Amino acid sequence: YKVLESLDATAAVRHFRNLLWCEARRSGLPSHKVVVSLDTNISDGGIDAKIEGVPNTDSLLINGNSYFQIKTGKSFKPWQISSLEKELSRKARTKPTKELLGKTVKACLDKNGRYVLVTFGYDLTPLQHSNTRQNLEELFRTCGYSNPTVEVLGQGQLVGLFSSYPSLCLELLNRADFTFQTVDGWKTNEDMKSILQLADSQKGFVEDIRSTMRG
């Protein structure tokens, strides 16, 4: 959690991009469907990443288009409606309207896409998570979108997603250059993908072990 909290904007986008690439491959989507730029200084219209396609398994991704807004640090408190209003309207103390929404946020909602707010700065409590989601839905409804699709990811959800990929966890911990490999990484090596050929004596030995354990 402390590692996620300490990431700056560029590092957070880079790590989240790697997570989306992994999820795309696991879900049967080509990696080029993941659109993310590490140029965090350029205007993004309110969206840092998008992905399109139809995954073939349960995933962070869903059928259709998902658009991700990535936030870092402690200054942005997503459960507070004032923080969400400032983020969506780009103006302090201003209620968002359809005209004030970022261009890419508007495109997401116009296409009935899923808007996903990702906050690296906080481990959201269940109440904070619910309030963030409800406030986003209400603000989008005031902009004229009657049935917006909204999701929120805090540190807790991010840890769960990253933990499925040991190599991404090692990278987050700055241990990606170690000489050892995790089991999940090692089993993807070419020399570990060949079909196992056992001699009769080896097969017998394996069966002896299985019989002993089952007995």
Disulfide bonds with the S-S distance in Angstrom:
none
